[in-house]
């Protein structure tokens, strides 16, 4: 029985049983998504999701490279 459980967790079928992960990438300041998305992420966590909110310090629209790699997760 233990071998089957390990097989399911390590196989592509294990992805079917994995916790879903929602990632929110904030790429604009319009309509204030920096204050809207974190509470939405918290609501999804109540339904069993893992969540990540990528919220850059500066406006990515003004950066020719877009969202910097140093954007912190909140």
PyMOL commands that place a pseudoatom at each C-alpha (Angstrom):
pseudoatom trace, name=CA, resn=UNK, resi=1, chain=A, elem=C, hetatm=0, pos=[0.000, 0.000, 0.000]
pseudoatom trace, name=CA, resn=UNK, resi=2, chain=A, elem=C, hetatm=0, pos=[2.811, 2.437, 0.852]
pseudoatom trace, name=CA, resn=UNK, resi=3, chain=A, elem=C, hetatm=0, pos=[4.431, 1.845, -2.541]
pseudoatom trace, name=CA, resn=UNK, resi=4, chain=A, elem=C, hetatm=0, pos=[1.195, 2.810, -4.298]
pseudoatom trace, name=CA, resn=UNK, resi=5, chain=A, elem=C, hetatm=0, pos=[0.871, 6.034, -2.340]
pseudoatom trace, name=CA, resn=UNK, resi=6, chain=A, elem=C, hetatm=0, pos=[4.470, 6.953, -3.137]
pseudoatom trace, name=CA, resn=UNK, resi=7, chain=A, elem=C, hetatm=0, pos=[3.894, 6.102, -6.803]
pseudoatom trace, name=CA, resn=UNK, resi=8, chain=A, elem=C, hetatm=0, pos=[0.822, 8.349, -6.997]
pseudoatom trace, name=CA, resn=UNK, resi=9, chain=A, elem=C, hetatm=0, pos=[2.635, 11.262, -5.328]
pseudoatom trace, name=CA, resn=UNK, resi=10, chain=A, elem=C, hetatm=0, pos=[5.662, 10.988, -7.625]
pseudoatom trace, name=CA, resn=UNK, resi=11, chain=A, elem=C, hetatm=0, pos=[3.806, 10.258, -10.856]
pseudoatom trace, name=CA, resn=UNK, resi=12, chain=A, elem=C, hetatm=0, pos=[1.954, 12.687, -13.153]
pseudoatom trace, name=CA, resn=UNK, resi=13, chain=A, elem=C, hetatm=0, pos=[-1.223, 11.393, -11.525]
pseudoatom trace, name=CA, resn=UNK, resi=14, chain=A, elem=C, hetatm=0, pos=[0.018, 12.978, -8.316]
pseudoatom trace, name=CA, resn=UNK, resi=15, chain=A, elem=C, hetatm=0, pos=[-0.612, 16.369, -9.893]
pseudoatom trace, name=CA, resn=UNK, resi=16, chain=A, elem=C, hetatm=0, pos=[-4.323, 15.564, -9.924]
pseudoatom trace, name=CA, resn=UNK, resi=17, chain=A, elem=C, hetatm=0, pos=[-4.270, 15.295, -6.148]
pseudoatom trace, name=CA, resn=UNK, resi=18, chain=A, elem=C, hetatm=0, pos=[-1.972, 18.282, -5.551]
pseudoatom trace, name=CA, resn=UNK, resi=19, chain=A, elem=C, hetatm=0, pos=[-3.183, 21.484, -3.954]
pseudoatom trace, name=CA, resn=UNK, resi=20, chain=A, elem=C, hetatm=0, pos=[-4.130, 24.031, -6.658]
pseudoatom trace, name=CA, resn=UNK, resi=21, chain=A, elem=C, hetatm=0, pos=[-1.927, 27.126, -6.832]
pseudoatom trace, name=CA, resn=UNK, resi=22, chain=A, elem=C, hetatm=0, pos=[-3.257, 30.512, -7.964]
pseudoatom trace, name=CA, resn=UNK, resi=23, chain=A, elem=C, hetatm=0, pos=[-0.680, 33.171, -8.889]
pseudoatom trace, name=CA, resn=UNK, resi=24, chain=A, elem=C, hetatm=0, pos=[-1.699, 36.822, -9.238]
pseudoatom trace, name=CA, resn=UNK, resi=25, chain=A, elem=C, hetatm=0, pos=[0.807, 39.031, -11.073]
pseudoatom trace, name=CA, resn=UNK, resi=26, chain=A, elem=C, hetatm=0, pos=[0.010, 42.721, -10.681]
pseudoatom trace, name=CA, resn=UNK, resi=27, chain=A, elem=C, hetatm=0, pos=[1.187, 44.525, -13.810]
pseudoatom trace, name=CA, resn=UNK, resi=28, chain=A, elem=C, hetatm=0, pos=[-0.713, 47.810, -13.606]
pseudoatom trace, name=CA, resn=UNK, resi=29, chain=A, elem=C, hetatm=0, pos=[-1.764, 50.333, -10.971]
pseudoatom trace, name=CA, resn=UNK, resi=30, chain=A, elem=C, hetatm=0, pos=[-5.112, 50.993, -12.696]
pseudoatom trace, name=CA, resn=UNK, resi=31, chain=A, elem=C, hetatm=0, pos=[-8.157, 50.230, -10.534]
pseudoatom trace, name=CA, resn=UNK, resi=32, chain=A, elem=C, hetatm=0, pos=[-5.830, 49.519, -7.578]
pseudoatom trace, name=CA, resn=UNK, resi=33, chain=A, elem=C, hetatm=0, pos=[-5.223, 45.761, -7.956]
pseudoatom trace, name=CA, resn=UNK, resi=34, chain=A, elem=C, hetatm=0, pos=[-2.537, 45.937, -5.263]
pseudoatom trace, name=CA, resn=UNK, resi=35, chain=A, elem=C, hetatm=0, pos=[-5.241, 46.310, -2.646]
pseudoatom trace, name=CA, resn=UNK, resi=36, chain=A, elem=C, hetatm=0, pos=[-7.820, 44.048, -4.319]
pseudoatom trace, name=CA, resn=UNK, resi=37, chain=A, elem=C, hetatm=0, pos=[-5.827, 40.916, -5.198]
pseudoatom trace, name=CA, resn=UNK, resi=38, chain=A, elem=C, hetatm=0, pos=[-4.359, 40.062, -1.754]
pseudoatom trace, name=CA, resn=UNK, resi=39, chain=A, elem=C, hetatm=0, pos=[-7.858, 39.795, -0.147]
pseudoatom trace, name=CA, resn=UNK, resi=40, chain=A, elem=C, hetatm=0, pos=[-9.016, 37.720, -3.128]
pseudoatom trace, name=CA, resn=UNK, resi=41, chain=A, elem=C, hetatm=0, pos=[-6.020, 35.436, -2.615]
pseudoatom trace, name=CA, resn=UNK, resi=42, chain=A, elem=C, hetatm=0, pos=[-6.996, 35.048, 1.061]
pseudoatom trace, name=CA, resn=UNK, resi=43, chain=A, elem=C, hetatm=0, pos=[-10.500, 34.031, 0.027]
pseudoatom trace, name=CA, resn=UNK, resi=44, chain=A, elem=C, hetatm=0, pos=[-9.115, 31.379, -2.333]
pseudoatom trace, name=CA, resn=UNK, resi=45, chain=A, elem=C, hetatm=0, pos=[-6.962, 30.010, 0.496]
pseudoatom trace, name=CA, resn=UNK, resi=46, chain=A, elem=C, hetatm=0, pos=[-10.182, 29.288, 2.390]
pseudoatom trace, name=CA, resn=UNK, resi=47, chain=A, elem=C, hetatm=0, pos=[-11.114, 26.946, -0.489]
pseudoatom trace, name=CA, resn=UNK, resi=48, chain=A, elem=C, hetatm=0, pos=[-7.832, 25.038, -0.354]
pseudoatom trace, name=CA, resn=UNK, resi=49, chain=A, elem=C, hetatm=0, pos=[-5.708, 26.980, -2.846]
pseudoatom trace, name=CA, resn=UNK, resi=50, chain=A, elem=C, hetatm=0, pos=[-2.090, 27.956, -2.341]
pseudoatom trace, name=CA, resn=UNK, resi=51, chain=A, elem=C, hetatm=0, pos=[-1.739, 31.565, -3.476]
pseudoatom trace, name=CA, resn=UNK, resi=52, chain=A, elem=C, hetatm=0, pos=[1.040, 33.896, -4.528]
pseudoatom trace, name=CA, resn=UNK, resi=53, chain=A, elem=C, hetatm=0, pos=[0.621, 37.605, -5.207]
pseudoatom trace, name=CA, resn=UNK, resi=54, chain=A, elem=C, hetatm=0, pos=[3.485, 39.243, -7.126]
pseudoatom trace, name=CA, resn=UNK, resi=55, chain=A, elem=C, hetatm=0, pos=[3.294, 42.953, -6.405]
pseudoatom trace, name=CA, resn=UNK, resi=56, chain=A, elem=C, hetatm=0, pos=[6.156, 45.053, -7.851]
pseudoatom trace, name=CA, resn=UNK, resi=57, chain=A, elem=C, hetatm=0, pos=[7.315, 48.142, -5.971]
pseudoatom trace, name=CA, resn=UNK, resi=58, chain=A, elem=C, hetatm=0, pos=[7.151, 50.391, -9.039]
pseudoatom trace, name=CA, resn=UNK, resi=59, chain=A, elem=C, hetatm=0, pos=[4.756, 50.656, -11.963]
pseudoatom trace, name=CA, resn=UNK, resi=60, chain=A, elem=C, hetatm=0, pos=[5.692, 47.904, -14.477]
pseudoatom trace, name=CA, resn=UNK, resi=61, chain=A, elem=C, hetatm=0, pos=[3.998, 49.869, -17.268]
pseudoatom trace, name=CA, resn=UNK, resi=62, chain=A, elem=C, hetatm=0, pos=[6.718, 52.512, -17.021]
pseudoatom trace, name=CA, resn=UNK, resi=63, chain=A, elem=C, hetatm=0, pos=[9.525, 49.941, -17.012]
pseudoatom trace, name=CA, resn=UNK, resi=64, chain=A, elem=C, hetatm=0, pos=[10.526, 48.897, -20.564]
pseudoatom trace, name=CA, resn=UNK, resi=65, chain=A, elem=C, hetatm=0, pos=[11.472, 45.458, -19.209]
pseudoatom trace, name=CA, resn=UNK, resi=66, chain=A, elem=C, hetatm=0, pos=[8.093, 44.955, -17.526]
pseudoatom trace, name=CA, resn=UNK, resi=67, chain=A, elem=C, hetatm=0, pos=[7.870, 43.369, -14.104]
pseudoatom trace, name=CA, resn=UNK, resi=68, chain=A, elem=C, hetatm=0, pos=[11.319, 43.208, -12.498]
pseudoatom trace, name=CA, resn=UNK, resi=69, chain=A, elem=C, hetatm=0, pos=[12.730, 39.917, -11.296]
pseudoatom trace, name=CA, resn=UNK, resi=70, chain=A, elem=C, hetatm=0, pos=[13.081, 41.451, -7.845]
pseudoatom trace, name=CA, resn=UNK, resi=71, chain=A, elem=C, hetatm=0, pos=[9.295, 41.821, -7.419]
pseudoatom trace, name=CA, resn=UNK, resi=72, chain=A, elem=C, hetatm=0, pos=[8.415, 40.584, -3.971]
pseudoatom trace, name=CA, resn=UNK, resi=73, chain=A, elem=C, hetatm=0, pos=[5.681, 38.096, -3.156]
pseudoatom trace, name=CA, resn=UNK, resi=74, chain=A, elem=C, hetatm=0, pos=[3.101, 39.376, -0.714]
for i in range(1, 74): cmd.bond("trace and resi %d" % i, "trace and resi %d" % (i + 1))
show_as sticks, trace
zoom trace
